[in-house]
Amino acid sequence: MSKMLWDLLWRTIQGAPAVTSSNWFAYFLSGFIFILNSAWHLTDISAPWRDRWRQVKESKRTDFIRGAVLLSIFWAVLFIVSFINVLNQDRTSLDGAKREIADLTSKNKDLKRDNDNLKQYEPKPEPEDSLRKKAIHLADDIDDFIIKREAKHPPYGPTDDPATVRNIQQFDKETNNLCVLKFKDRTVGIVQRLRSNGLDTEYLDAPAAAPERCLNKLETRLIRHLAHYLDANGNLVKF
């Protein structure tokens, strides 16, 4: 509290010269004129210093006191006017701050209301069992399976070597059988759902396709392509 009071008094003192549309010289000019005028009128310039001082003390004491009182009154009025001016400035600043706070509060409420309204449009997380994700995962799993099998593929040799041809054919047949066994049910089910959602599955649901053999890279690429036409809920999206 005392710190605030001292700050208020200091700003009052600083602002007092502005009341007279002047500067700090306003404080000292009046005092300088008073002292100079008293010394000029109360002393004889030709008298010794001690005599002049005695004249000031004895002969013109009343005038000196009167001038000091008037000067004090002038400074007091100047201080009071400056004090009132500082209070008005503080009140104006406080009113402006209150208006700004009220405006910010109102804007925050509007933003909160708009944010609440926008939440209904926020996209919901896509379920892990969505048709789109199932289709993409199926294509990825088939491709990964084929890549792993290719890494174990017997070395290719001369095509006229019966043993090499037999080993390759046996391995390829085994790869196809394992792939059909592993992915047949998923492939048939997902292709049927893609078709029921209005997508052209082309040759994926042909009699000799998914149920009979493993899908190749072109066919898994087609499944991924079709999946991009579905939204998170499995509905067809028209571009």
C-alpha positions in Angstrom: 0.0 0.0 0.0 2.8 2.4 0.9 4.6 1.6 -2.3 1.5 2.5 -4.3 1.1 5.7 -2.4 4.7 6.8 -3.0 4.3 5.9 -6.7 1.1 8.0 -6.9 2.8 11.0 -5.1 5.9 10.7 -7.4 3.8 10.7 -10.5 1.9 13.7 -9.2 5.2 15.6 -8.7 6.3 14.6 -12.1 3.1 15.6 -13.7 2.8 19.0 -12.0 4.9 20.9 -14.6 2.6 19.6 -17.3 -0.4 21.4 -15.7 1.2 24.7 -16.6 2.1 23.4 -20.1 5.8 23.7 -19.1 8.4 21.4 -17.7 10.5 21.0 -14.5 11.6 24.6 -15.0 8.1 25.6 -13.7 9.1 24.4 -10.2 12.3 26.4 -10.0 11.3 29.5 -11.9 8.8 30.7 -9.3 11.3 30.0 -6.5 14.1 31.7 -8.3 12.0 34.8 -9.0 10.9 34.9 -5.4 14.5 34.7 -4.1 15.9 37.1 -6.6 13.1 39.6 -6.1 13.5 39.5 -2.3 17.2 39.9 -2.5 16.9 42.8 -4.9 14.3 44.7 -2.9 15.3 43.8 0.6 19.0 44.7 0.3 21.1 47.5 -0.9 23.6 46.3 -3.5 26.2 48.7 -2.2 26.0 47.7 1.4 28.3 45.2 3.0 27.2 41.6 3.0 26.5 41.5 6.7 24.4 44.6 6.5 22.3 43.2 3.5 21.7 40.0 5.4 20.7 42.0 8.5 18.2 44.1 6.4 16.7 40.9 5.0 16.2 39.5 8.5 15.2 42.6 10.4 13.7 45.1 8.0 11.9 42.9 5.4 11.1 39.8 7.4 7.3 40.3 6.9 7.6 40.6 3.1 9.9 37.6 3.0 7.4 35.5 4.9 4.5 36.7 2.8 6.3 35.8 -0.4 7.2 32.4 1.0 3.6 31.8 2.0 2.3 32.8 -1.5 5.0 30.6 -3.1 3.9 27.6 -1.0 0.3 28.2 -1.9 1.2 28.3 -5.5 3.1 25.0 -5.3 0.3 23.5 -3.2 -2.3 24.4 -5.8 0.0 23.1 -8.6 0.4 19.8 -6.6 -3.3 19.4 -6.0 -4.2 20.0 -9.7 -1.5 17.5 -10.7 -2.8 15.0 -8.2 -6.3 15.3 -9.5 -5.0 14.9 -13.1 -3.0 11.8 -12.2 -6.1 10.3 -10.5 -8.2 11.0 -13.7 -5.5 9.4 -15.8 -5.5 6.3 -13.6 -9.3 6.1 -13.7 -9.3 6.4 -17.5 -6.7 3.7 -17.7 -8.7 1.5 -15.3 -11.9 2.0 -17.3 -10.1 1.1 -20.5 -8.6 -2.0 -18.9 -12.1 -3.0 -17.7 -13.5 -2.5 -21.1 -10.7 -4.5 -22.7 -11.2 -7.4 -20.1 -15.0 -7.4 -20.8 -14.3 -7.5 -24.5 -11.8 -10.3 -24.2 -14.2 -12.2 -21.9 -17.0 -11.8 -24.5 -14.7 -13.0 -27.3 -13.5 -16.0 -25.2 -17.2 -17.0 -24.7 -17.8 -16.7 -28.4 -14.7 -18.8 -29.2 -15.7 -21.4 -26.7 -19.2 -21.6 -28.2 -17.8 -21.8 -31.8 -15.3 -24.5 -30.6 -18.2 -26.5 -29.1 -20.2 -26.2 -32.3 -17.2 -27.3 -34.4 -16.6 -30.4 -32.2 -19.5 -32.2 -33.9 -17.6 -31.9 -37.2 -14.4 -33.5 -35.9 -13.6 -36.7 -37.6 -14.0 -39.7 -35.4 -11.2 -42.2 -35.2 -11.5 -44.9 -37.8 -12.4 -48.3 -36.3 -9.8 -50.9 -36.7 -12.3 -53.3 -38.2 -13.5 -50.9 -40.9 -13.9 -52.3 -44.4 -11.3 -49.9 -45.7 -8.6 -51.0 -43.2 -9.5 -54.7 -43.6 -9.1 -54.4 -47.4 -5.7 -52.6 -47.1 -4.5 -55.1 -44.5 -5.5 -58.0 -46.6 -3.5 -56.7 -49.6 -0.5 -56.0 -47.4 -0.6 -59.4 -45.8 -0.8 -61.2 -49.2 2.1 -59.2 -50.6 4.2 -59.8 -47.4 3.5 -63.5 -47.7 4.5 -63.7 -51.3 7.7 -61.7 -50.6 8.7 -64.1 -47.9 8.0 -67.1 -50.1 10.0 -65.7 -52.9 13.0 -65.3 -50.6 12.9 -69.1 -50.2 12.2 -69.9 -53.8 14.5 -72.6 -55.4 17.2 -71.2 -57.7 16.1 -71.0 -61.2 18.1 -73.2 -63.6 18.0 -74.4 -67.2 14.4 -74.9 -68.3 15.3 -78.3 -69.8 16.4 -79.7 -66.5 13.5 -81.9 -65.3 14.5 -81.7 -61.7 14.8 -78.0 -61.6 11.4 -77.6 -63.3 9.8 -80.1 -61.0 11.2 -78.3 -57.9 10.0 -74.9 -59.1 6.5 -76.2 -60.0 6.2 -77.9 -56.6 7.3 -74.9 -54.7 5.0 -72.6 -56.7 2.0 -74.9 -56.1 2.8 -75.1 -52.4 3.0 -71.3 -52.2 -0.4 -71.0 -53.9 -2.0 -73.6 -51.7 -0.7 -72.0 -48.5 -1.8 -68.6 -49.7 -5.3 -69.8 -50.5 -5.6 -71.7 -47.3 -4.4 -68.6 -45.3 -6.3 -65.8 -47.1 -9.2 -67.4 -49.0 -11.9 -66.6 -46.4 -10.8 -63.1 -45.9 -10.4 -62.5 -49.6 -13.8 -63.8 -50.6 -15.6 -61.9 -47.7 -13.8 -58.6 -48.4 -14.4 -58.8 -52.2 -18.1 -59.5 -51.6 -18.4 -56.5 -49.3 -16.6 -54.2 -51.7 -19.0 -55.3 -54.5 -22.0 -54.8 -52.3 -21.0 -51.3 -51.5 -21.2 -50.4 -55.2 -17.6 -50.9 -56.2 -16.5 -52.6 -59.4 -14.4 -55.5 -58.3 -13.8 -56.5 -61.9 -12.3 -60.0 -62.1 -11.6 -60.4 -58.3 -14.9 -62.3 -57.7 -14.7 -64.4 -60.9 -15.1 -68.2 -60.3 -11.4 -68.9 -60.9 -10.1 -65.9 -58.9 -10.1 -65.5 -55.1 -11.5 -68.9 -54.1 -9.1 -70.9 -56.3 -5.7 -69.1 -56.3 -3.6 -66.5 -54.5 -3.9 -62.9 -55.6 -1.0 -61.4 -57.5 0.4 -57.9 -57.1 -1.9 -56.4 -59.7 -4.9 -57.8 -57.9 -3.8 -56.6 -54.4 -3.1 -53.2 -55.9 -6.7 -53.2 -57.2 -8.0 -54.0 -53.7 -6.0 -51.0 -52.3 -7.4 -48.8 -55.0 -11.0 -49.8 -54.3 -10.4 -49.3 -50.6 -9.7 -45.6 -51.1 -13.2 -45.1 -52.4 -14.6 -46.0 -48.9 -14.9 -43.7 -45.9 -14.1 -44.7 -42.3 -17.6 -46.3 -41.9 -17.3 -48.3 -45.1 -19.6 -46.1 -47.2 -18.9 -45.3 -50.8 -17.3 -41.9 -51.4 -18.0 -40.2 -54.7 -15.2 -37.9 -55.9 
